[in-house]
Amino acid sequence: MKQLIVGACLLGATALAMAQAWPTAKPIRIVVAYPAGGVSDNVARALADKLAVQLGTPVVIENRAGASGSLGVDAVAKAAPDGYTLGFAAVSPLALNPHLGKSPFDPQKDIAPVVSVMYSPVLLLGTSASRAVDFKDLIAAARARPGAVRWATSGQASLGHIMLEQIQAVAQVQITHIPYKGGGQQMNDALGGQFEVLSTNAGAAVLQHIQAGKLKPLAVGAPARLDSLPDVPTLAELKQPAANLSSLFGIYAPAQTPKAVITRINTEVNKALALPDIRAKLDATDNVPTGGTTAEFARQIAQESESNARIIRAAGIQGN
C-alpha cells in the first residue's frame, strides 16, 4: 500500500512539474479536423496567432480532415498528453459519430475537452427548384407531395440529417434525404437547382449567395436570430425546438493532459475570444463566440451526445 501511495505521489509531482514548465519554446500544434480555407480553419488560425503571443511560443496549425472530423480528433487522442498537441473541431466527432460506429477513439477515455470556441448556426435554404418562400410553404409542399421535396445535407447521419429527421417527425411529412460527402459539391448543386432545400453552416460565401438571390433562407438552427438575417426565424420559433441545432466547436487535448495545462489553455483561449478582432472575425461569418469553463464544455458535449443517441435510435439512422 505504501508503495502505491509513493508511486501516486511521484506521478502527481511529475504532472505538476510538467504543468509548471509548460509551455517551453517548443511549438504547440493545433490539429484542425477540417480542410484548409474554411470558416473553422480560419478561426483556428486566428486563435493560433493570438495564443502564440499570449503564451510566448509558436502555435502551428495542421489540417487533418476526413471521416466527419473523426480523423483529426483521433490524431489528438493518440498524441502525447503533454500540452503540445491540441485539436479544434465540432463536438460531433465526440457526440454524434460514436453512436454510428464511426469513431476510432473512445470519446470518454481518449479525449479531454478544454474550452468551447464558437457555435456555427445551421441555415435551411431553398434553391431555385423550390417555390417555398418560408418554412411554412416548405412543409405545405412536403405534405402535398410526399417525397417530392429533396433536402441535401453534408452527409448521412450529419447534423443536417438529424435536423431533417426531427422536422419530419414533428410535421408528419416525408422529405427525401440527399446526402453529400462534404459541402463543396452540395453548394454547387444547390446553385444549379438540383434539389429543393439544403442545410449548411453559416458563412460569408453562403450569405453572399443569399444576398444575390440565389438561395432563399427559410429558417435557422441557432439559439437566436442572426444579425445578418433578422427576418429569418429560428426553428425553435417555428415550433421545431428539437431541430433547432447548431454546430458547437471547441478545443480538445489528449486524455491525461495535466489539469493545470488544460486550465491554462482554457484561460488563454477565453482571453483571445474576448479580443475585438477575433469577435469581429466570427461575427463577419455569422459564427458566435462562446468560451467558458472546461466543465461547462464537457457538460455540453455530454448533453448533445445523449440527445443524439435518442434521435438516432428513434429515427433508425444508420452511418455510412
C-alpha positions in Angstrom: 0.0 0.0 0.0 2.8 2.3 0.9 4.5 1.7 -2.5 1.3 2.6 -4.3 0.9 5.8 -2.3 4.5 6.8 -3.1 4.1 5.9 -6.8 0.9 8.0 -7.0 2.7 10.9 -5.3 5.6 10.7 -7.8 3.2 10.7 -10.7 1.4 13.7 -9.3 4.6 15.5 -8.8 5.7 14.7 -12.3 2.4 16.0 -13.7 2.7 19.2 -11.6 6.3 19.8 -12.7 5.3 19.3 -16.4 2.4 21.8 -16.0 4.7 24.4 -14.3 7.2 24.1 -17.1 4.6 24.4 -19.8 5.0 25.9 -22.3 8.6 26.0 -23.3 9.8 27.2 -26.7 8.6 24.0 -28.3 5.8 24.7 -30.8 2.2 23.9 -29.9 0.3 22.0 -32.6 -3.4 22.6 -33.2 -4.9 19.8 -35.3 -7.9 21.2 -37.3 -10.2 18.4 -38.2 -11.3 20.1 -41.5 -9.7 21.2 -44.7 -7.7 24.5 -45.0 -9.6 27.6 -46.1 -12.9 27.0 -44.4 -14.5 29.0 -41.6 -13.3 26.7 -38.9 -9.8 26.7 -40.3 -9.7 30.5 -40.5 -10.9 30.8 -36.9 -8.4 28.3 -35.7 -5.5 30.2 -37.4 -6.7 33.5 -35.9 -6.7 31.9 -32.4 -3.3 30.3 -33.0 -1.8 33.8 -33.8 -3.2 35.2 -30.5 -2.2 32.2 -28.4 1.4 32.4 -29.8 1.7 35.9 -28.5 -0.1 35.2 -25.2 1.9 32.0 -24.4 5.2 33.2 -25.9 5.7 30.1 -28.0 5.0 29.2 -31.6 1.5 27.8 -32.3 1.1 26.0 -35.6 -1.9 24.6 -37.5 -2.1 21.1 -39.0 -5.2 20.3 -41.1 -6.3 16.6 -40.9 -9.7 16.3 -42.5 -11.8 13.2 -43.0 -14.5 11.0 -41.5 -16.6 13.9 -40.4 -13.9 15.3 -38.2 -13.0 12.0 -36.5 -9.6 11.6 -38.2 -8.4 14.9 -36.8 -9.7 14.2 -33.3 -8.2 10.7 -33.4 -4.8 12.2 -34.1 -5.2 14.3 -30.9 -6.4 11.2 -29.0 -3.2 9.3 -29.9 -0.8 12.2 -29.2 1.4 12.6 -26.1 -0.6 14.2 -23.3 2.0 17.0 -22.8 0.0 20.1 -23.9 1.8 20.4 -27.2 -0.9 18.8 -29.3 -4.4 20.2 -29.3 -7.4 19.7 -31.5 -10.0 22.1 -33.0 -13.3 20.5 -34.2 -17.0 20.5 -33.8 -18.4 18.3 -31.0 -19.9 15.9 -33.5 -16.8 13.6 -33.6 -17.4 13.0 -29.8 -21.2 13.4 -29.5 -22.6 12.1 -32.8 -20.1 9.9 -34.8 -19.6 7.3 -31.9 -23.3 6.5 -31.9 -23.0 5.5 -35.6 -20.0 3.2 -35.2 -17.8 5.8 -36.9 -15.3 6.6 -34.1 -11.7 5.2 -34.0 -11.3 6.5 -30.4 -13.3 6.4 -27.2 -14.6 10.0 -26.6 -14.9 9.3 -22.8 -11.4 7.9 -22.3 -9.2 9.3 -25.0 -10.1 13.0 -25.3 -10.2 15.8 -22.7 -12.5 18.8 -23.6 -10.7 22.1 -23.0 -12.9 25.0 -24.0 -15.8 25.8 -26.4 -14.9 28.4 -29.0 -18.0 29.1 -31.1 -21.3 27.9 -32.4 -22.0 27.9 -36.1 -25.6 28.3 -37.0 -27.2 25.9 -39.5 -29.2 27.6 -42.3 -32.1 25.9 -44.0 -32.1 27.3 -47.5 -34.4 27.0 -50.5 -32.9 26.7 -54.0 -34.3 27.8 -57.4 -36.0 24.4 -57.6 -38.3 25.4 -54.7 -41.2 27.7 -54.7 -41.3 28.0 -50.9 -40.8 31.5 -49.6 -40.8 30.4 -46.0 -40.7 27.3 -43.8 -44.5 27.1 -43.7 -44.5 26.8 -47.5 -41.8 24.1 -47.4 -43.8 22.0 -45.0 -47.0 22.5 -47.1 -45.2 21.4 -50.3 -43.8 18.3 -48.5 -47.3 17.4 -47.2 -49.0 17.9 -50.6 -46.4 15.6 -52.4 -44.8 13.2 -50.1 -41.1 12.5 -51.0 -41.1 15.2 -53.8 -39.2 17.7 -51.7 -35.5 16.9 -51.7 -33.2 18.0 -48.8 -29.4 17.9 -49.3 -27.1 17.6 -46.3 -23.4 17.3 -45.9 -23.8 13.5 -45.3 -25.6 10.6 -43.9 -26.0 11.0 -40.2 -24.7 14.6 -40.3 -26.2 17.3 -38.2 -28.4 18.4 -41.1 -29.7 14.8 -41.4 -30.6 14.9 -37.7 -32.5 18.1 -38.2 -34.3 16.6 -41.2 -35.5 13.6 -39.2 -36.7 15.8 -36.3 -38.7 18.0 -38.7 -40.3 15.1 -40.5 -41.3 13.5 -37.2 -42.9 16.7 -35.8 -44.5 17.9 -39.0 -45.6 14.4 -40.1 -44.2 14.8 -43.6 -42.0 12.8 -45.9 -38.9 14.5 -47.3 -36.3 12.8 -49.5 -32.8 13.0 -48.0 -29.9 13.7 -50.4 -26.6 13.1 -48.5 -23.4 14.6 -49.9 -19.8 13.8 -48.8 -19.0 17.4 -47.9 -20.1 20.9 -48.6 -18.4 21.9 -51.9 -20.4 19.8 -54.4 -23.5 20.2 -52.3 -23.3 24.0 -52.8 -22.6 23.7 -56.5 -25.6 21.6 -57.0 -27.7 23.9 -54.8 -26.9 26.8 -57.0 -27.8 24.7 -60.0 -31.2 23.8 -58.6 -30.5 20.1 -58.3 -32.8 19.8 -55.2 -35.2 22.0 -53.3 -33.6 22.5 -49.9 -30.2 22.3 -48.3 -28.9 22.7 -44.7 -25.4 24.2 -44.3 -23.4 26.1 -41.8 -23.5 29.9 -41.9 -20.5 31.6 -43.5 -19.5 34.6 -45.7 -19.9 32.7 -49.0 -23.4 31.5 -48.1 -24.5 35.0 -47.1 -23.3 36.3 -50.5 -25.5 33.7 -52.3 -28.4 34.7 -50.2 -27.9 38.4 -50.9 -27.6 37.7 -54.6 -31.0 36.0 -54.5 -29.5 32.6 -55.5 -30.6 30.9 -52.2 -33.7 31.7 -50.0 -33.3 31.5 -46.2 -36.2 29.6 -44.7 -35.1 29.0 -41.2 -32.0 28.9 -39.0 -30.8 26.5 -36.3 -29.4 28.8 -33.6 -30.2 30.0 -30.1 -31.3 33.4 -31.6 -31.9 35.0 -34.9 -28.8 36.1 -36.8 -28.0 39.8 -37.0 -27.3 39.4 -40.8 -30.7 37.7 -41.3 -33.0 39.3 -38.7 -36.2 38.4 -40.5 -35.4 34.6 -40.7 -36.9 32.7 -37.7 -35.1 30.1 -35.7 -36.5 26.5 -35.9 -37.5 26.9 -32.2 -39.7 29.8 -33.2 -41.3 27.6 -35.9 -42.3 25.0 -33.3 -39.4 22.8 -34.1 -37.3 23.0 -30.9 -35.7 19.6 -31.3 -34.4 20.5 -34.8 -33.1 23.9 -33.6 -29.5 22.7 -33.8 -26.2 24.4 -34.4 -22.6 23.2 -34.6 -20.6 23.8 -31.4 -16.8 23.9 -32.0 -14.1 23.8 -29.4 -10.5 22.9 -28.3 -9.6 19.4 -27.1 -6.5 17.8 -25.7 -5.4 14.1 -25.3 -6.7 12.5 -22.1 -4.3 12.6 -19.2 -3.0 16.0 -20.2 -2.2 17.7 -16.8 -5.2 19.6 -15.4 -3.0 22.7 -14.8 -2.1 22.8 -18.5 -5.8 22.4 -19.6 -6.7 25.2 -17.2 -4.1 27.5 -18.6 -5.2 26.8 -22.2 -8.8 27.4 -21.2 -7.8 30.7 -19.7 -5.8 31.9 -22.7 -8.4 30.9 -25.2 -11.1 32.8 -23.3 -8.8 35.8 -23.3 -8.4 35.5 -27.1 -12.1 35.1 -27.7 -12.7 38.4 -25.8 -10.4 40.4 -28.2 -12.4 42.7 -30.6 -10.7 41.5 -33.8 -11.4 37.8 -33.0 -15.0 38.6 -32.2 -15.3 40.7 -35.4 -13.9 37.8 -37.5 -16.5 35.4 -36.0 -19.3 38.0 -36.4 -18.5 38.5 -40.0 -19.3 34.9 -40.8 -22.3 34.6 -38.5 -20.4 32.4 -36.1 -20.9 33.3 -32.4 -18.0 33.2 -29.9 -18.7 31.1 -26.8 -15.9 30.4 -24.3 -16.5 29.3 -20.7 -15.1 26.7 -18.4 -13.8 23.2 -19.2 -16.6 21.7 -17.0 -19.3 23.6 -19.0 -17.9 22.4 -22.3 -17.7 18.8 -21.1 -21.3 19.1 -19.9 -22.5 20.5 -23.3 -20.8 17.5 -25.1 -22.4 15.0 -22.8 -25.9 16.6 -23.2 -25.5 16.6 -27.0 -24.3 13.0 -27.1 -27.3 11.9 -25.1 -29.7 13.8 -27.3 -28.2 12.5 -30.5 -28.4 8.9 -29.2 -32.1 9.3 -28.6 -32.7 10.8 -32.1 -30.6 8.2 -33.9 -32.4 5.3 -32.1 -35.9 6.8 -32.8 -35.2 7.6 -36.4 -33.3 4.4 -37.1 -30.4 6.4 -38.7 -27.5 4.3 -40.0 -24.0 5.5 -40.6 -22.3 5.3 -44.0 
